[in-house]
Amino acid sequence: MQQDDIQQHQWKQLAGDAAAKLVEEGMVIGIGSGTTSARMIRALAQRIQAGLHIVGAVPSSRASQDLAASLGIPLTDLDTHPELDLYIDGADEIDPLLRLIKGGGGALLREKVVASAARRFIVVADITKQVERLGQKCPVPVEVIPFAVTPVHRRLQALGAAVEVRQRDGHTFITDNGNVILDCSFPGGIPDPIEMDARIHRIVGVVETGLFLGMAQGAIIGGPQGVKTIP
């Protein structure tokens, strides 16, 4: 493992540990997906083993569900608890206004559902995820019903995106919801994420986008100087 990778893993661990400390006695929480969220889940499990009691955690993906269950974190769902005290999840990009690109792991739809059910949504990430403009480093994932992939693909191209059907192990990636993801790259980033998100949502066959706008209330960022909290 290269030195840069080791440092990034350390920054993720710092952020995950700090985020787990936000969970308070008796909360109902949402737990996110991805590598930094996994660190938070492990840190939360250690707190629960040490005596913290939570009512339950709603996982945003099957992967986070399996990890949390294996660590003894009590699980619940949105049918039982449609309103959550706190949701902690990672991001692929974070801009200065706490607007996000999420969905690199493919769980964007469930992540957005859980985020919308929470009174407070905190992003946990390492410093490499901070950007001045969304779309500079990562494509925007767009979840699409399989029946509509080709026409949606063409309409996304008409919006200026370079579009690729997400693959995994040589096959089309299928989400936990049975849908396909189209990864949309925008040269130079996205000048107006709100307008772009609205235009994508107007395409019939689109289920959801990985643009999380106006949803996060704060962020915990791990980096070479330790942990930074925004705002």
N, C-alpha and C positions, 0 to 999 in steps of 0.2 A: 504494500500500500504506500502511495506517495505521501510526502509530507503535507501537501495541500489537502489531501483526502483525510489524513489523520486530524489535521486542525479543524476541518469542517465537521467531522464526527464529534470532536470535543465541543465545538460551538453548539451543535444540535443537542448534545447532552446537557449543557448548561441551561439552554432554553427549556428543554423538556422538564428538567428538575424544578426550575423556577415556576413553570406553568402549573405543575402538579400542586404547588403550595397554594394556589388560588382556590382549590376545592375546600369547602368548609363542611363542617358537621351537618348532616341531615339534608344535603343537597341532592337534587336530581340533575344530572349533567349529561351532556353529549360529548362523545369522544370521537376524534377524527381519525383520518387515515394518513398513511405515509410514514417516512422514516423518523421525522421529528416527533410526530404524534405517538409513534410507537415508544419512543423514549419517555414521553410524558405518561403513557399508560403504565409502563413498568415502574416509574417513580411513584405513581398513584397507588399501584398495588403494594408497594413497600409501606406507604403511609397507612393503607387499610390494614395491613398485617400488624402495624404498630398500634392500631387501635382506632383509627378514623372510621366513622360510620357514615356511609352515604345510602340514600334510599335506593339508588340505582343509576346505571349509566346506559344511555342509548347509543349504540355504535353506528357509525355512518357507512360502514362497509362490512362485508363478511370477514375480511382479513382482520379488522380491528375487533370484531365480535369474537373471533376465534382466539385472538391474543388475550383479550380481556378475560374471557372465560377460563383460559388456561392458567391465568394468574389469580383467579379467585375473586375478581371484581364482580359484584352483583349487577346483573343486566336487567334492563326493562325495555319498554318500547313506547312509541308515541300514542298508541291506543290507550295504554294505561296512564301515561303521563304526557299529555299533549303540550304541556308548557314546561320548559326546562329553566333551571336557574342559571346555568352556564354551559357554554359550548367552547371547547378548546380544539383547534385544528391547525394544521399547517397550511402552507401556500407555496405555489411555484414562483410567484412574483408578488411583490408588495410595492405600491407606489407611495409617494409622500402623503396622499389623502387616504391611506389605508384601503385603497381599492386593490382587488386581488385578481390574479389568475390562479385557478385551482383545477384539479382534475387530471393531473399528470398520472395518477394511479388509476384513474377510470371511475372514481366514485363521486363525481361532481354532482349528480342529481340528488343522491341521498344526502350528501354533505350540505347542499343548499336547503334541502327540506329541514334537516336538523338545525342548521344555523337560523332559519326563519322561525323555529319554535322556541329559541332561547332568548331569555331576557338580556343576556350579555354574551357576545361572541368575541373571544380573544384569539388572535393568531399567534402561533408559536413557530419560530423559524430561525435559521442562521442568517448572518449578515449578507451572504451571497444572494439572497432572495430579494434584496431591496434594489429597486430600479427607479429611474426618473420617469420613465414612460412605460406603461404596460405593453407587452408584446415585443419588447426589445430582445429578450432572450428565449422566451417560451412561446410556443403556439397556443392559441385559444382552443380548448377542446369544445366541440359541439356534439351533444348527444342527439342521435337521430334514430327514428324508427327504421328498421331494416327495409321496409317497403319503399321508403322515400329517399334512400341514400343517393341515387344518381341525380334526380332533379335537385335535391338540396345541395349536392356537391357543385352543380353548375351555378346555382344562385349564389353560393358563397364565393365562388371564383369571380362572379360579376361584382361582388363587393370589394374586390381587390386582394383576396386571400389566395395564397398558395395552399392547396387543400390536399391532404393525404388521409386515406382510410387507415386508422390505427391497426397495426399488426402486432401479434405476439406469438412467438415460436412458429412463425411462418403461416399463421392463420389470422383471419380477421378477429380482432379483439371484440368480445361481447361483454357488455356491462352486467352488473348484478341484476339489472332490470330487463335484460334480454335485448338491449339496443346496441347500436354501432356508434363509435366515436369518429368524427372527422376533425383532424387537427388542422387548424387554420393559422398559417404564418402570415404576418403583415410586415413587409419590408419597412424598416424604420420605426416600427411600433404602431400604436393606435393613438392618434391625436385626440380623439373624443370617444372614450370607452362607453359613455352613456348612450350616445347616438348609435354607435356600432352595435351595442347589445340590443337596442330596440329594433334595429334593422334586421339583425339575425333572428330575433324572436318572431318577426313578421313572416318568416319563411315557413310555409306549411310543411309539417313533418319534423321540424325541430322540436325536441322535447325540452332541452335546457342548454345553457351555455356555461362555460367555466369562468365567466366574468362575474365576480362577486363585488357588487358596487353598493356602497352605503350600508353594508351589513356588519363590518367589524367595528367594535368600539375601542379596541386597543390591540397592542402587539407586544410580544416578548421576544426580543432578538438576541441571540447569542453571537458573540464575536470576540476578536482578540483582546478587547478591553473588558470582557466579562459579559454581563447581561444588561441590556438596555430595555427600558419599558417605554412604550409609546401609547398614548400621549404622556 
